[in-house]
Amino acid sequence: MIIKEGYSYHISDSYFQKFSHLPNFASNKENGNYRPHYFALADKNIDGLYWIIPISSQVSKYKRIIADKIKKYKKCDTIVIGEFNGSENAFLIQNAIPMISQYVDHVHKVSGVEITIHKKLEKELKHKMKSVLVLHKKGISLLYTDIDTILKDLLLELNSNH
């Protein structure tokens, strides 16, 4: 599947099964429904690698968390509130994970239309995701999942497919 930036996707069960042994790793479905949607950003340094950011409808919960982080740290780069599919949602950079196309199940559609993210929101998400990854490389991880283990495995898969 071709992954396009600015769209949201659902991830295959095989990806979640592959990495389910990792601490703080999310599950893919809730009550038989695909959850959550993930916003995709291409990694500018590695062809075929993407960073996907979960999208949550629990806006009130995350607004409180953002307020707490701003009070404590004077900013919050790990959660962004923005519009998705006509309503406010939380984009959880703190839960972002690396991805390659073979684990993408399908693009998120409503009434047959692929759902995109507004360009201004996309720009903010790219900027904050980049900041979080730079800090991670410096040894300051703001991400909940062990992205290094996932990344190592996905890069091996990418290299074996080329």
Contacts in CASP RR format, 6 or more apart in sequence:
PFRMAT RR
TARGET T0000
AUTHOR 0000-0000-0000
METHOD contacts of the structure
MODEL  1
MIIKEGYSYHISDSYFQKFSHLPNFASNKENGNYRPHYFALADKNIDGLY
WIIPISSQVSKYKRIIADKIKKYKKCDTIVIGEFNGSENAFLIQNAIPMI
SQYVDHVHKVSGVEITIHKKLEKELKHKMKSVLVLHKKGISLLYTDIDTI
LKDLLLELNSNH
1 101 0 8 1.000
1 102 0 8 1.000
1 104 0 8 1.000
1 106 0 8 1.000
1 107 0 8 1.000
2 101 0 8 1.000
3 9 0 8 1.000
3 40 0 8 1.000
3 42 0 8 1.000
3 50 0 8 1.000
3 99 0 8 1.000
3 101 0 8 1.000
3 104 0 8 1.000
4 40 0 8 1.000
4 107 0 8 1.000
5 40 0 8 1.000
5 41 0 8 1.000
5 42 0 8 1.000
5 122 0 8 1.000
6 39 0 8 1.000
6 40 0 8 1.000
6 41 0 8 1.000
6 116 0 8 1.000
6 117 0 8 1.000
6 122 0 8 1.000
7 39 0 8 1.000
7 40 0 8 1.000
7 107 0 8 1.000
7 108 0 8 1.000
7 114 0 8 1.000
7 115 0 8 1.000
7 116 0 8 1.000
7 117 0 8 1.000
8 37 0 8 1.000
8 38 0 8 1.000
8 39 0 8 1.000
8 40 0 8 1.000
8 55 0 8 1.000
8 84 0 8 1.000
8 107 0 8 1.000
8 108 0 8 1.000
8 115 0 8 1.000
8 116 0 8 1.000
8 117 0 8 1.000
9 37 0 8 1.000
9 38 0 8 1.000
9 40 0 8 1.000
9 52 0 8 1.000
9 104 0 8 1.000
9 105 0 8 1.000
9 106 0 8 1.000
9 107 0 8 1.000
9 108 0 8 1.000
10 34 0 8 1.000
10 37 0 8 1.000
10 38 0 8 1.000
10 104 0 8 1.000
10 105 0 8 1.000
10 106 0 8 1.000
10 107 0 8 1.000
10 108 0 8 1.000
11 28 0 8 1.000
11 38 0 8 1.000
11 52 0 8 1.000
11 99 0 8 1.000
11 103 0 8 1.000
11 104 0 8 1.000
11 105 0 8 1.000
12 28 0 8 1.000
12 103 0 8 1.000
12 104 0 8 1.000
12 105 0 8 1.000
13 28 0 8 1.000
13 29 0 8 1.000
13 105 0 8 1.000
14 103 0 8 1.000
15 28 0 8 1.000
15 99 0 8 1.000
15 103 0 8 1.000
16 25 0 8 1.000
16 26 0 8 1.000
16 27 0 8 1.000
16 28 0 8 1.000
18 103 0 8 1.000
18 153 0 8 1.000
19 25 0 8 1.000
19 149 0 8 1.000
19 150 0 8 1.000
19 153 0 8 1.000
20 27 0 8 1.000
22 145 0 8 1.000
22 146 0 8 1.000
22 149 0 8 1.000
22 150 0 8 1.000
23 146 0 8 1.000
24 144 0 8 1.000
24 145 0 8 1.000
24 146 0 8 1.000
25 145 0 8 1.000
25 146 0 8 1.000
26 36 0 8 1.000
26 54 0 8 1.000
26 95 0 8 1.000
26 145 0 8 1.000
28 34 0 8 1.000
28 35 0 8 1.000
29 35 0 8 1.000
34 105 0 8 1.000
36 54 0 8 1.000
36 55 0 8 1.000
36 56 0 8 1.000
37 54 0 8 1.000
37 55 0 8 1.000
37 84 0 8 1.000
37 108 0 8 1.000
37 115 0 8 1.000
38 52 0 8 1.000
38 53 0 8 1.000
38 54 0 8 1.000
38 55 0 8 1.000
38 99 0 8 1.000
39 52 0 8 1.000
39 53 0 8 1.000
39 55 0 8 1.000
39 84 0 8 1.000
39 91 0 8 1.000
39 117 0 8 1.000
39 125 0 8 1.000
40 50 0 8 1.000
40 51 0 8 1.000
40 52 0 8 1.000
40 99 0 8 1.000
40 104 0 8 1.000
41 50 0 8 1.000
41 51 0 8 1.000
41 52 0 8 1.000
41 53 0 8 1.000
41 125 0 8 1.000
41 126 0 8 1.000
41 129 0 8 1.000
42 48 0 8 1.000
42 49 0 8 1.000
42 50 0 8 1.000
43 49 0 8 1.000
43 50 0 8 1.000
43 51 0 8 1.000
43 98 0 8 1.000
46 155 0 8 1.000
46 158 0 8 1.000
48 100 0 8 1.000
48 101 0 8 1.000
48 158 0 8 1.000
49 98 0 8 1.000
49 99 0 8 1.000
49 100 0 8 1.000
49 151 0 8 1.000
49 154 0 8 1.000
49 155 0 8 1.000
49 158 0 8 1.000
50 98 0 8 1.000
50 99 0 8 1.000
50 100 0 8 1.000
50 101 0 8 1.000
51 96 0 8 1.000
51 97 0 8 1.000
51 98 0 8 1.000
51 99 0 8 1.000
51 129 0 8 1.000
51 133 0 8 1.000
52 96 0 8 1.000
52 97 0 8 1.000
52 98 0 8 1.000
52 99 0 8 1.000
53 91 0 8 1.000
53 92 0 8 1.000
53 93 0 8 1.000
53 95 0 8 1.000
53 96 0 8 1.000
53 125 0 8 1.000
53 129 0 8 1.000
54 91 0 8 1.000
54 92 0 8 1.000
54 95 0 8 1.000
54 96 0 8 1.000
55 84 0 8 1.000
55 89 0 8 1.000
55 90 0 8 1.000
55 91 0 8 1.000
55 92 0 8 1.000
56 62 0 8 1.000
56 89 0 8 1.000
56 90 0 8 1.000
56 91 0 8 1.000
56 92 0 8 1.000
57 87 0 8 1.000
57 89 0 8 1.000
57 90 0 8 1.000
58 90 0 8 1.000
59 81 0 8 1.000
59 88 0 8 1.000
59 89 0 8 1.000
59 90 0 8 1.000
61 90 0 8 1.000
62 79 0 8 1.000
62 81 0 8 1.000
62 90 0 8 1.000
62 92 0 8 1.000
63 81 0 8 1.000
63 90 0 8 1.000
65 76 0 8 1.000
65 79 0 8 1.000
66 76 0 8 1.000
66 79 0 8 1.000
66 81 0 8 1.000
69 75 0 8 1.000
69 76 0 8 1.000
69 78 0 8 1.000
69 79 0 8 1.000
70 76 0 8 1.000
77 93 0 8 1.000
77 128 0 8 1.000
77 131 0 8 1.000
77 132 0 8 1.000
77 142 0 8 1.000
78 92 0 8 1.000
78 93 0 8 1.000
78 94 0 8 1.000
78 128 0 8 1.000
78 132 0 8 1.000
78 142 0 8 1.000
79 90 0 8 1.000
79 91 0 8 1.000
79 92 0 8 1.000
79 93 0 8 1.000
79 94 0 8 1.000
80 90 0 8 1.000
80 91 0 8 1.000
80 93 0 8 1.000
80 121 0 8 1.000
80 124 0 8 1.000
80 125 0 8 1.000
80 128 0 8 1.000
81 88 0 8 1.000
81 89 0 8 1.000
81 90 0 8 1.000
81 91 0 8 1.000
82 88 0 8 1.000
82 89 0 8 1.000
82 90 0 8 1.000
82 91 0 8 1.000
82 118 0 8 1.000
82 121 0 8 1.000
83 89 0 8 1.000
83 118 0 8 1.000
83 121 0 8 1.000
84 91 0 8 1.000
84 115 0 8 1.000
84 117 0 8 1.000
85 108 0 8 1.000
85 110 0 8 1.000
85 115 0 8 1.000
91 121 0 8 1.000
91 125 0 8 1.000
93 125 0 8 1.000
93 128 0 8 1.000
93 129 0 8 1.000
93 132 0 8 1.000
93 142 0 8 1.000
93 143 0 8 1.000
94 132 0 8 1.000
94 142 0 8 1.000
94 143 0 8 1.000
94 144 0 8 1.000
95 143 0 8 1.000
95 144 0 8 1.000
95 145 0 8 1.000
96 129 0 8 1.000
96 132 0 8 1.000
96 143 0 8 1.000
96 145 0 8 1.000
96 147 0 8 1.000
97 145 0 8 1.000
97 147 0 8 1.000
97 150 0 8 1.000
98 147 0 8 1.000
98 150 0 8 1.000
98 151 0 8 1.000
98 154 0 8 1.000
99 154 0 8 1.000
100 154 0 8 1.000
100 157 0 8 1.000
100 158 0 8 1.000
102 157 0 8 1.000
102 161 0 8 1.000
107 114 0 8 1.000
108 114 0 8 1.000
108 115 0 8 1.000
109 115 0 8 1.000
117 125 0 8 1.000
132 142 0 8 1.000
132 143 0 8 1.000
135 141 0 8 1.000
135 142 0 8 1.000
136 142 0 8 1.000
136 143 0 8 1.000
136 147 0 8 1.000
END
